[in-house]
């Protein structure tokens, strides 16, 4: 996980080299804990915005900045215990955990696991959910990492960039009730803006 990754002027995440965006989904509600400056117990934060999914990571971008929080970056190799929930009286959602991106030479024990939830408030999720789980599975299989363990040595999240997603995209089912937007063509960006590594941001935050 990295807090407040670098964004383009249109608030889309700045892509890594070799990163391929698969989809975006507007109008989701996002819950996460341990966010600095959150007024709630445990640093819990709940807000609405857009989820971007790529072959490397999932990025939530808030509709409006809350304190210092405006985006949350989740490397796919660091996500685990993900689950699709269909409660009777509430909206469908995906819950899970994600490990922090620990800066070089820092003690891993000082950084705890984050818990997140993605709630599909507007429309269905028949496109987003299968693509998300298929991509997570493909990333793990390609990188030979079933899911992270607390005692493991963490691999570079950018290794997920080599995961082949073209075949998955060609056979993706599009649910007409799901407002998810699939990227048939990658958005144009200035290649000079692209960062190659996760790094610590001055002031204690983390960025791409």
Buried (B, 14 or more C-beta within 10 A) or exposed (E): BBBBBBBEEEBBBBBBEEBBBBBBBBBBBBBBBBBEEBEEEEBBBEBBBBBBBBBBBBBBBBBEEBEBBBBBBBBBBBBBEBEBEEEEEEBBBBBBBBBBBBEEEEEBEEBEBBBBBBBBEBBBBBBBBBBBBBBBEBBBEBBEBEBBEEEEEBBEBBBBBEBEBEEBBEEBEEBEEBBBBBBEEEEEBEEEEBBEEBEBBEEEBBBB
